């Protein structure tokens, strides 16, 4: 394990690639079931894969593609693909249905109405996961109650309420808000807790949610293939609890097993639980306010199911300043040459900011070499959200900072 402190913006841990864990949860057969389920939804459509040729040339990589999740189901963020798949599994179990043959429309059948009217879907969220559940709840005419941490953006609170969810903003950080929801759901059997976080005794649902994210990577690989581009050599994935990261990383490692990409995990500095855990050699919980502009990454505790798999897959762990996010948002908003513009929010833009910093910083030679980032690298990034906090987005893109 090699630890590198690049500057005030990036600390890195680089680990040699061992034999990656090939989890059947995230193999091609599982992905096929997930994609088939999503395709059963009337609103389903693959999100764009932006080919940033100009930016790739400018920073000195072979190619750069960005999966733009701001187009996902009209919700401006990625999490609905995981949340709706996890929720469908939960409801199928509750209704006694066979999920192997289930599609989304089956859940709308009139014979299920009375049982669904009796329950409430509950969760903790910074916004995007909750929006996915609220959207699905509205489609299925289910009650949804969402708990959000202190400091949640008003725009995200309003978006949830517009989707019909009941919203409670706590005076706690995300992790402690989650504990409130866990306690309430444990005391009320009519609350179906659908959470993209795992802990002892709560594993199936977050694994279903992580499986749901495979659709994003499945689409990206197909889009690369049909455009004549090669598979990525490097994939940068942002992580809060790690539910999305494990779904994408494990799937890509499985399907590209003959030549797996180097996968690098990115975290907000004040909530970098994976980075801290690798440094210490055991699971670490980050305490405190977890202050960062990257609301989707403001999580101090790892998804325990993700942590069982990710260390065997990842090549690097990056703990990053908010400035990397700001730079990424601006880069994607100001395309080079004929590159398409990507509207990327503060959690979605981190990869672009980091990649630019690594490839243009004269002090990053050691880290670039350790990650084998060079002019032949084919980089894949995931912009997980658009401007879900419009005020912050405008401040970053058009403000003076």
C-alpha positions as CSV (number, residue, x, y, z in Angstrom):
1,X,0.0,0.0,0.0
2,X,1.4,3.4,-1.0
3,X,0.2,6.6,0.6
4,X,0.6,9.8,-1.3
5,X,-0.3,13.3,-0.1
6,X,-0.4,15.3,-3.3
7,X,-1.3,18.7,-1.9
8,X,-4.0,20.4,0.2
9,X,-6.6,19.1,-2.2
10,X,-5.9,15.4,-2.6
11,X,-4.6,12.6,-0.3
12,X,-4.2,9.2,-1.9
13,X,-3.8,5.6,-1.0
14,X,-2.8,3.3,-3.9
15,X,-3.1,-0.5,-3.4
16,X,-1.9,-3.3,-5.7
17,X,-4.7,-5.0,-7.6
18,X,-5.2,-8.5,-6.0
19,X,-7.6,-11.1,-7.2
20,X,-10.9,-9.2,-7.3
21,X,-13.9,-10.8,-5.5
22,X,-16.3,-12.0,-8.1
23,X,-19.6,-11.6,-6.3
24,X,-22.6,-13.3,-8.0
25,X,-24.7,-10.4,-6.8
26,X,-23.1,-8.3,-9.5
27,X,-22.5,-10.7,-12.4
28,X,-23.9,-10.5,-15.9
29,X,-26.9,-12.7,-15.1
30,X,-27.9,-10.4,-12.2
31,X,-27.3,-7.3,-14.3
32,X,-29.6,-8.8,-17.0
33,X,-32.4,-9.2,-14.5
34,X,-31.9,-5.6,-13.3
35,X,-31.9,-4.1,-16.7
36,X,-35.0,-6.1,-17.7
37,X,-36.8,-4.7,-14.7
38,X,-35.9,-1.1,-15.5
39,X,-36.8,-1.6,-19.1
40,X,-40.3,-2.6,-17.9
41,X,-40.8,1.0,-16.7
42,X,-42.6,3.2,-19.2
43,X,-40.3,6.2,-18.4
44,X,-37.0,4.2,-18.8
45,X,-34.4,5.5,-21.2
46,X,-30.6,5.2,-21.2
47,X,-28.9,8.4,-20.1
48,X,-26.3,10.1,-22.4
49,X,-22.6,9.2,-22.4
50,X,-20.7,12.4,-23.2
51,X,-17.5,11.9,-25.2
52,X,-15.2,14.8,-24.1
53,X,-12.6,14.6,-26.8
54,X,-11.5,18.2,-26.4
55,X,-11.0,17.9,-22.6
56,X,-9.2,14.6,-23.0
57,X,-6.7,16.1,-25.4
58,X,-6.3,19.2,-23.3
59,X,-5.3,17.2,-20.2
60,X,-3.4,14.4,-21.9
61,X,-5.5,11.2,-21.6
62,X,-6.5,8.9,-24.5
63,X,-10.2,9.4,-24.1
64,X,-12.7,10.7,-21.5
65,X,-16.4,9.8,-21.2
66,X,-18.8,11.1,-18.7
67,X,-22.1,9.2,-18.0
68,X,-24.6,12.1,-17.5
69,X,-27.2,11.0,-14.9
70,X,-29.0,14.4,-14.8
71,X,-31.4,12.9,-17.4
72,X,-32.5,9.9,-15.3
73,X,-36.3,9.7,-15.2
74,X,-36.6,13.5,-15.1
75,X,-35.2,13.5,-11.5
76,X,-31.9,15.1,-12.3
77,X,-30.0,12.3,-10.4
78,X,-29.0,8.7,-10.6
79,X,-30.3,7.2,-7.4
80,X,-33.8,6.2,-8.7
81,X,-32.3,3.2,-10.5
82,X,-31.1,1.7,-7.3
83,X,-33.9,2.9,-5.1
84,X,-36.8,1.7,-7.3
85,X,-35.1,-1.7,-7.8
86,X,-34.7,-2.1,-4.0
87,X,-38.2,-0.9,-3.3
88,X,-39.7,-3.3,-5.9
89,X,-37.9,-6.2,-4.2
90,X,-39.3,-5.0,-0.8
91,X,-42.8,-4.6,-2.1
92,X,-42.7,-8.0,-3.9
93,X,-41.7,-9.6,-0.6
94,X,-44.4,-7.8,1.3
95,X,-47.1,-8.7,-1.3
96,X,-45.9,-12.3,-1.7
97,X,-45.0,-11.9,-5.4
98,X,-42.2,-13.6,-7.3
99,X,-39.7,-10.9,-8.1
100,X,-38.0,-13.0,-10.8
101,X,-41.0,-12.5,-13.1
102,X,-42.1,-9.1,-11.7
103,X,-42.1,-5.9,-13.7
104,X,-42.9,-2.4,-12.4
105,X,-46.4,-2.4,-13.8
106,X,-47.3,-5.5,-11.8
107,X,-47.0,-3.5,-8.6
108,X,-49.8,-1.2,-9.8
109,X,-52.4,-4.0,-10.0
110,X,-55.7,-3.1,-8.2
111,X,-55.6,-6.3,-6.0
112,X,-52.5,-4.9,-4.2
113,X,-54.0,-1.5,-3.5
114,X,-55.4,-2.2,0.0
115,X,-52.2,-3.7,1.3
116,X,-50.0,-0.9,-0.1
117,X,-52.4,1.7,1.4
118,X,-51.6,0.3,4.8
119,X,-47.8,1.0,4.7
120,X,-45.4,3.9,4.5
121,X,-42.1,3.8,2.7
122,X,-39.5,5.5,4.9
123,X,-35.8,6.4,4.5
124,X,-33.0,8.8,5.4
125,X,-31.5,10.9,2.5
126,X,-29.5,14.0,1.6
127,X,-32.0,14.3,-1.3
128,X,-31.3,12.1,-4.3
129,X,-32.1,8.7,-2.8
130,X,-35.3,10.1,-1.3
131,X,-36.4,11.6,-4.6
132,X,-36.1,8.2,-6.2
133,X,-38.2,6.6,-3.6
134,X,-40.7,9.5,-3.6
135,X,-41.0,9.3,-7.4
136,X,-41.6,5.5,-7.2
137,X,-44.1,6.0,-4.4
138,X,-46.0,8.5,-6.5
139,X,-46.1,6.1,-9.4
140,X,-47.4,3.3,-7.1
141,X,-49.6,5.6,-5.0
142,X,-47.7,4.7,-1.9
143,X,-47.1,6.9,1.1
144,X,-43.5,8.0,1.5
145,X,-41.8,9.7,4.5
146,X,-38.3,11.0,4.2
147,X,-35.9,12.2,6.9
148,X,-33.1,14.6,5.9
149,X,-30.0,15.8,7.8
150,X,-29.5,19.4,9.0
151,X,-28.3,21.8,6.4
152,X,-30.3,20.1,3.6
153,X,-30.8,22.4,0.6
154,X,-34.2,23.9,0.4
155,X,-34.4,23.0,-3.2
156,X,-34.0,19.3,-2.4
157,X,-36.6,19.5,0.4
158,X,-39.1,21.1,-2.0
159,X,-38.4,18.6,-4.7
160,X,-39.3,15.8,-2.3
161,X,-42.5,17.5,-1.3
162,X,-43.5,18.2,-4.9
163,X,-43.3,14.4,-5.5
164,X,-45.7,13.9,-2.6
165,X,-43.4,12.8,0.1
166,X,-43.7,13.8,3.8
167,X,-40.4,15.4,4.7
168,X,-38.7,15.8,8.1
169,X,-35.5,17.8,8.4
170,X,-33.6,16.9,11.5
171,X,-31.0,18.9,13.5
172,X,-28.6,15.9,13.1
173,X,-26.0,14.8,10.6
174,X,-26.8,12.1,8.0
175,X,-25.6,9.1,10.0
176,X,-27.6,10.2,13.1
177,X,-30.6,11.0,11.1
178,X,-30.5,7.4,9.7
179,X,-30.5,6.1,13.3
180,X,-33.7,8.0,14.0
181,X,-35.3,6.3,11.0
182,X,-34.0,2.9,12.0
183,X,-35.5,3.3,15.5
184,X,-38.9,4.5,14.1
185,X,-39.2,1.7,11.6
186,X,-38.3,-0.9,14.2
187,X,-41.2,0.2,16.4
188,X,-43.8,0.4,13.6
189,X,-44.3,-2.7,11.4
190,X,-46.3,-0.6,8.9
191,X,-43.1,1.4,8.0
192,X,-41.1,-0.3,5.2
193,X,-37.6,1.0,5.6
194,X,-35.8,1.2,2.2
195,X,-32.2,2.4,2.8
196,X,-29.1,2.5,0.6
197,X,-26.9,1.7,3.6
198,X,-26.1,-1.6,5.2
199,X,-25.4,-2.7,8.8
200,X,-25.5,-6.0,10.7
201,X,-28.9,-7.5,10.1
202,X,-29.9,-5.2,7.3
203,X,-28.2,-6.5,4.2
204,X,-30.7,-7.6,1.6
205,X,-32.2,-4.2,0.8
206,X,-29.0,-2.3,0.3
207,X,-27.7,-5.1,-1.8
208,X,-30.8,-4.9,-4.0
209,X,-30.3,-1.1,-4.3
210,X,-26.6,-1.6,-5.2
211,X,-27.7,-4.2,-7.8
212,X,-30.0,-1.6,-9.3
213,X,-27.1,0.7,-10.1
214,X,-25.7,-1.9,-12.4
215,X,-28.0,-0.5,-15.1
216,X,-25.9,2.6,-15.3
217,X,-22.6,0.7,-15.9
218,X,-24.4,-1.7,-18.3
219,X,-25.6,1.3,-20.4
220,X,-22.2,2.9,-20.4
221,X,-20.4,-0.2,-21.7
222,X,-23.0,-0.7,-24.4
223,X,-22.8,2.9,-25.4
224,X,-19.0,2.7,-25.7
225,X,-19.3,-0.5,-27.7
226,X,-21.8,0.8,-30.2
227,X,-19.9,4.0,-30.7
228,X,-16.8,2.0,-31.5
229,X,-14.9,3.0,-28.4
230,X,-12.9,0.6,-26.2
231,X,-13.7,-0.4,-22.6
232,X,-12.2,2.0,-20.0
233,X,-8.8,1.5,-18.4
234,X,-9.7,3.8,-15.5
235,X,-13.0,4.4,-13.7
236,X,-13.4,7.0,-11.0
237,X,-16.3,6.5,-8.6
238,X,-17.5,8.8,-5.9
239,X,-18.7,7.3,-2.6
240,X,-20.8,8.3,0.4
241,X,-21.7,5.0,2.0
242,X,-20.5,3.2,-1.2
243,X,-23.7,1.6,-2.4
244,X,-23.4,2.9,-5.9
245,X,-19.7,2.4,-6.0
246,X,-19.9,-1.3,-5.2
247,X,-22.6,-1.9,-7.7
248,X,-20.7,-0.3,-10.6
249,X,-17.2,-1.5,-9.5
250,X,-18.2,-5.1,-8.9
251,X,-20.2,-5.3,-12.2
252,X,-17.4,-3.8,-14.3
253,X,-14.9,-6.1,-12.7
254,X,-17.0,-9.1,-13.5
255,X,-17.9,-8.2,-17.1
256,X,-14.4,-6.9,-17.9
257,X,-12.7,-9.7,-16.0
258,X,-10.1,-10.4,-18.8
259,X,-8.8,-6.9,-18.6
260,X,-10.4,-5.1,-15.6
261,X,-10.1,-1.3,-15.3
262,X,-8.3,0.4,-12.5
263,X,-11.1,1.7,-10.2
264,X,-10.4,4.7,-8.0
265,X,-12.8,5.7,-5.2
266,X,-13.3,9.4,-4.4
267,X,-14.5,10.8,-1.1
268,X,-15.1,14.2,0.5
269,X,-12.3,15.0,2.9
270,X,-14.5,15.4,6.0
271,X,-16.4,12.2,5.3
272,X,-13.7,9.9,3.9
273,X,-14.6,6.7,5.8
274,X,-13.1,4.3,3.2
275,X,-9.9,6.2,3.0
276,X,-9.6,6.3,6.8
277,X,-10.4,2.6,7.1
278,X,-7.7,1.6,4.5
279,X,-5.2,3.8,6.3
280,X,-6.0,2.2,9.7
281,X,-6.5,-1.3,8.5
282,X,-10.0,-1.6,10.0
283,X,-13.5,-0.1,9.6
284,X,-13.5,3.6,10.7
285,X,-16.6,5.8,11.4
286,X,-16.1,9.5,10.7
287,X,-17.8,11.6,13.4
288,X,-18.9,15.2,13.5
289,X,-20.8,17.4,11.1
290,X,-19.2,15.8,8.0
291,X,-19.2,19.3,6.5
292,X,-18.8,19.4,2.7
293,X,-20.6,21.0,-0.2
294,X,-20.8,17.4,-1.7
295,X,-24.1,16.6,0.1
296,X,-24.4,13.1,-1.5
297,X,-20.9,12.2,-0.1
298,X,-21.5,13.5,3.4
299,X,-21.7,10.1,5.0
300,X,-19.3,9.0,7.8
301,X,-20.1,5.3,7.9
302,X,-19.5,2.7,5.2
303,X,-22.1,0.4,3.7
304,X,-20.8,-2.8,5.4
305,X,-21.8,-5.0,2.5
306,X,-19.9,-2.7,0.1
307,X,-16.8,-2.9,2.4
308,X,-16.8,-6.7,2.0
309,X,-16.2,-6.3,-1.7
310,X,-14.6,-3.0,-2.6
311,X,-11.2,-3.4,-1.0
312,X,-10.5,-6.4,-3.3
313,X,-11.4,-4.4,-6.4
314,X,-10.1,-0.9,-5.9
315,X,-6.8,0.4,-7.0
316,X,-6.9,3.8,-5.3
317,X,-8.7,5.8,-2.6
318,X,-8.8,9.6,-2.8
319,X,-9.7,12.0,0.0
320,X,-10.5,15.3,-1.6
321,X,-11.3,18.9,-0.9
322,X,-14.4,20.7,-1.9
323,X,-12.4,22.7,-4.4
324,X,-12.0,19.6,-6.6
325,X,-15.8,19.4,-6.8
326,X,-16.1,23.1,-7.6
327,X,-13.4,22.8,-10.3
328,X,-15.2,19.8,-11.8
329,X,-18.6,21.6,-12.0
330,X,-17.0,24.5,-13.8
331,X,-15.0,22.3,-16.2
332,X,-18.1,20.4,-17.3
333,X,-20.1,23.6,-17.6
334,X,-17.5,25.1,-20.0
335,X,-16.9,22.5,-22.7
336,X,-13.7,22.5,-24.7
337,X,-14.2,22.8,-28.5
338,X,-17.1,20.7,-29.7
339,X,-17.4,18.8,-26.4
340,X,-21.0,18.6,-25.1
341,X,-21.8,20.6,-21.9
342,X,-22.6,18.5,-18.8
343,X,-24.6,20.1,-16.1
344,X,-23.1,18.4,-13.0
345,X,-23.9,19.1,-9.4
346,X,-21.4,19.2,-6.6
347,X,-21.3,15.4,-5.9
348,X,-21.4,14.5,-9.6
349,X,-18.5,16.6,-10.7
350,X,-15.8,15.4,-8.4
351,X,-14.3,13.0,-10.9
352,X,-13.8,15.7,-13.5
353,X,-12.1,18.0,-11.0
354,X,-9.8,15.3,-9.7
355,X,-8.8,14.1,-13.1
356,X,-8.0,17.6,-14.3
357,X,-5.9,18.2,-11.2
358,X,-4.0,14.9,-11.5
359,X,-3.2,15.4,-15.2
360,X,-2.2,19.1,-15.1
361,X,-0.5,19.4,-11.7
362,X,3.3,19.2,-12.0
363,X,3.5,17.7,-8.5
364,X,1.2,14.8,-9.3
365,X,3.8,12.8,-11.2
366,X,4.2,10.2,-8.5
367,X,0.4,9.7,-8.2
368,X,-0.1,9.5,-11.9
369,X,2.6,6.9,-12.2
370,X,1.1,4.9,-9.3
371,X,-2.3,4.9,-11.0
372,X,-0.8,4.4,-14.4
373,X,-2.6,7.5,-15.7
374,X,-1.1,8.6,-19.0
375,X,-1.8,9.5,-22.7
376,X,-3.2,6.0,-23.4
377,X,-5.7,6.0,-20.5
378,X,-9.3,5.6,-21.4
379,X,-11.2,7.3,-18.5
380,X,-14.9,6.8,-17.5
381,X,-16.6,9.1,-15.0
382,X,-20.1,9.2,-13.7
383,X,-21.8,12.6,-13.2
384,X,-24.3,11.3,-10.7
385,X,-26.5,14.4,-10.5
386,X,-27.3,17.7,-12.3
387,X,-28.0,21.0,-10.6
388,X,-30.2,19.5,-7.8
389,X,-29.1,22.5,-5.7
390,X,-29.5,25.3,-8.3
391,X,-28.4,28.1,-5.9
392,X,-25.1,26.3,-5.1
393,X,-24.6,25.3,-8.8
394,X,-25.0,29.0,-9.9
395,X,-22.6,30.1,-7.2
396,X,-20.0,27.7,-8.3
397,X,-20.3,28.3,-12.0
398,X,-21.0,32.0,-12.1
399,X,-19.7,33.2,-8.7
400,X,-16.3,34.6,-7.9
401,X,-14.9,31.7,-5.9
